[in-house]
Amino acid sequence: MLSWKSLVVGVDLKEPFDGSAFWVWSSEGHWATQARQDPYRVRYFRRAFEVNDLPAKLLIHVSADSKYILYVNSQFVCRGPAKGDIAHQFYETADASRFLKKGRNVIAALVKYYGDSFPNYGMGGAPDSVMSEAPGFIADAVLKYGGKEIKLHTDSTWKVLVDEAYNHKACAGNCVYTGYREIFDSRKYLRGWESPDFDDSSWENAVQIWKGETISRRNDSAVPHILYPRIIPALEEDPRNFKTVFGSDNRTCAGFEKVIANNGVFEIPAGSSVDISLDAGELVTGFPLLEVSGGRDSEIKLVYSEALFGKKPGKMPLPWEEKGPKINRNDTEGGAVQGLWDTFIPGGGESTYKPFQWAAFRFMRLIADVKDEPLIIRKIGYIYHAFPFRQTGIFSSSDPGFSRILDVSTRTQRLCSHETYEDCPYYEQLQYAGDTQVQALVSYYLFSDARLARQAIRHFDWSRNSEGITASRYPSRVGQIIPFWSLHWIMMACEYWKYTGDAEEAERMVPGIFAVLGWFERHIGKTGLLEKLPYWCVADWSPEWTDKKDGAGVPPGTKTGVSALINFQYIYCLEIFAGMLEALGQRDKAVSLKKTASALKKKSKAVFWDNKKGLFRDSPSYPRDFSQLANAWAVLCGAADPACYKKIAAALENPDGLSRASYFGLFYCFRALSKMNEYDRVFNMLEPWKEMLKLGLTTWSEDIVSQRSDCHAWSGAPAFEFFNEVLGIKPLLPGFKKVLIQPRPGPLEHAEGRIVIPSLKDYHGGHALKIGGRGTEAQRNTIEVSWFKKNGCMVIKGKLPAGITGLVSFNGKSVNVTQSFKTIFK
């Protein structure tokens, strides 16, 4: 596994960017038109220097608008910057000392600027998740050896070249927000440009734009970017092979089978073509890797797809034609690979192609049109790329099918986690607050890692507008506000504190949460409830919430009148935030919030309760509309009386006549059933996930309506259920200082597992955590639980970390425990 060993994160270093390092670009700077016609500007930067003695140390703080890859002496150092915004322009810190040698050395960077093209979901454009304002590259680089300190900061001594090899185009017929794919012409590429021996004497000197500044040194500036240290680790890059090939004649398939097994090469004769598909065996995210020789002037398309699509009668559809319906993902005989694609034009000789931007795919299709020179395929694979999560949560039970569900849940979460959490890796790669709330909770249990969650919470706090409300997704160049998602951000922030005990970060979020709650308070109408909310009020892709009412995915009444769901979620946020404030010592504010919540709860009952139906209606404007979600949230916020629980629980399990929740919404239905002590019903509600497995999916799809995305992290509820409910491991005090063990066995006979208490620490140093040894910090913070049914009794055993107490609870009875315990409930 490649882990960017040069990257330094979270180390107490002297603050860089003291005014010596400048933002630089080519001669047009950022005040004139670009040098060539392409949606992106691509530049190469170099700074050669001498090292007269070893050992030597080279520390580089580096950033760019929009993206860069950094090399030292042809060796990859890091890529970035991490996704932030212009007021928080992340920079990476890399220790490149191990790449230095005596004599001539070079720092080199490939930079792409996206800001000339605006994102457009239907027509193409730059990636929406990458904030971009003005072209620029900056490096604060210091070389030390033999008692000397030499500054190699970006300024006019650096060299720059305008690229001619990259072009970028939209893939027609593919609605995505992830940016243009590339056309890479190897004939125009300057091989070896990143090596110290390359002759850059014809390159122009870089143009200094303005000095780089952190917020502590910010003054009147000619650049918008405020530099901010990266707060997440380097992403994982791991070389992998495809599993099998299909979709071509026997000879071609046999030849490519040898190539993917690293057991031979395959020659495509001059003047011929090949169309073949490769299967990674599971959905992945990463950089395709193709090594070829010869084939000058040929055109190779690499087409990426999550799924297989039905073939049109009598022909194999080309990737840019209209897609057929998705079919079973394992049906390679009946399916075609269609989707986004990159194009590679070999320049003759040996060459390697690895796109600048990663892709999401299970299937990759290679379409090669060979010209006058034979093309030899020497290697074809991919570099797996994702946030470096390592699974620390372990679960097994008497139902072996649950292990497969956990495996798919884990993969889904990993593939939706890169520089931010993402709704989906194929279509948008955007961090939405609703999706992210579920993702963060799953991350705490599966990976014991809170770093991406902490960054997400800050991102949304940074996104607040002049009205005080957060963006629905962030970072995002295209502004979007979803009021429901602002409430999910509050939930996420409070849950982060609950699971990690990070009071410092909780205090940091308090002003932003008050600002969001203030926005909602200003939208309380004459009814005394929230009403007629502006912006996009989508809450869930319920198939019954349609454009005939308030809009697709919008609960009835939200925009035109009064809606139960938004009021119940608002009440819930007031109460959980009050609980956090009280723990942080802000009791007076907490009491005020609880008083407001109590009044809203009383009014909500009067407006939304239907005594005849025994359920809460969605809106008085739609007296016949009832939904799973509104009733689930009535329970969660405390508006539902316990006497109503049986009726509500039955409706959540069998929603005949109700607007149904999607995979995302079911997560909250499960929480409500848990609160009502009706959790056994959840085991009967996991059928949608089992059905997805039957379709050959290796990740969870988006919803039950469009099924657009094959990989959507908001559908990852089962992973949370196994740890939080089936094993029953919950924090009673922030940071698991006291633990509740309250298993929900349902039809299972036994279950066992363990979690590591969530932290901002890297327990595993980039390697898989091994449980069972002694002495490591992860092992000292492990909570183990097992239970089994025997002779009508429930036997619950486990281990807690030293200094942590627990409460074991089952069927209304509880026992206090410490460290190793065994309890028997009759």
RAJOKA-V743814 format. One record per helix or strand of 2 or more residues. SS is the DSSP state (A for helix, B for strand). FROM is the first residue (numbers start at 0). LEN is the number of residues. If there is no record, write none. Layout:
# RAJOKA-V743814
SS/FROM/LEN + SS/FROM/LEN
This chain:
# RAJOKA-V743814
B/6/2 + B/21/4 + B/40/11 + B/56/9 + B/66/6 + B/74/6 + B/87/8 + A/96/3 + B/102/11 + B/135/10 + B/147/4 + B/158/4 + B/165/4 + B/180/5 + A/185/3 + B/203/2 + B/206/5 + A/214/3 + B/226/3 + B/235/5 + B/243/3 + A/249/11 + B/265/3 + B/272/22 + B/298/7 + B/307/3 + B/325/2 + B/334/2 + B/339/6 + B/349/4 + B/358/11 + B/374/12 + B/393/4 + A/400/15 + A/432/15 + A/450/12 + A/482/18 + A/502/19 + B/529/2 + A/563/20 + A/586/22 + B/608/2 + B/614/5 + B/621/6 + A/627/9 + A/641/12 + A/662/13 + A/678/7 + A/686/8 + A/712/3 + A/716/10 + B/728/3 + A/733/3 + B/737/4 + B/749/7 + A/776/4 + B/781/9 + B/792/7 + B/804/6 + B/812/6 + B/820/5
